[in-house]
Amino acid sequence: MKNNSYLILAIVFLFTFTPPSRAEEEAICSSLETCLEMAKEGNAEAQYILAMLYLKEATEIAEENEFEHKTNPRARELYTQHTKWKKEALDQNYAPAQVYEGYQQYTKKFIVPEPSLQEQKDGLQKGAELFLKAAKQGDRRGQFLRAIAVAEDDNTSNDIEGYAWMLLAWKQGLRKYPYRPEIPTKPFLDSYKESLSESDRKEALLLSAEYKTFYSK
């Protein structure tokens, strides 16, 4: 798992996270103007959608300029707006924004130029923390990515956290991805009390038999 988890993380993210489409934007906000108005009024969902729309437009411009944001004033302004609204959504603990920002932090290792080892370490820690925040809110992507972050961390022996989050994410439909943790036993589930409530741990235990049956097919 340790050797392949970054690859799995990337695969999972491609399938579980996509920026909002125009149709999604219109369904939530009815128009870009309405979305902006809702964002200014403090709607975290609208703030996140705006952030991703600004990022999409900035990226399209950057692609035309060989990804040189700094040399294109329009792309730079769009990226500034992306950062602004993303922060607004994060400040409200909006789970999808936490998942997105967590992924950006967690995968700092792959950016160019490559960051220092300390920056990579800080990114891994920050990303894992954001995944946990989203996971606690019931976001299945946050639960799944938190499970992977725990499995990736050589400094923790508490893999039961990863098992439990994986089971909860699996319950919400993330069943098709190539990550199969060992089936946790009741003592392991009962031993982890920091992030999962008692009801969540009991539910995860009940799911374990079904989970094992599913993956034995």
Secondary structure as GFF3:
##gff-version 3
##sequence-region A 1 217
A	DSSP	alpha_helix	5	16	.	.	.	ID=ss1
A	DSSP	alpha_helix	22	29	.	.	.	ID=ss2
A	DSSP	alpha_helix	32	40	.	.	.	ID=ss3
A	DSSP	alpha_helix	44	64	.	.	.	ID=ss4
A	DSSP	three_ten_helix	69	71	.	.	.	ID=ss5
A	DSSP	alpha_helix	73	91	.	.	.	ID=ss6
A	DSSP	alpha_helix	95	106	.	.	.	ID=ss7
A	DSSP	three_ten_helix	108	110	.	.	.	ID=ss8
A	DSSP	alpha_helix	117	136	.	.	.	ID=ss9
A	DSSP	alpha_helix	140	152	.	.	.	ID=ss10
A	DSSP	alpha_helix	159	171	.	.	.	ID=ss11
A	DSSP	alpha_helix	186	191	.	.	.	ID=ss12
A	DSSP	alpha_helix	198	215	.	.	.	ID=ss13
###
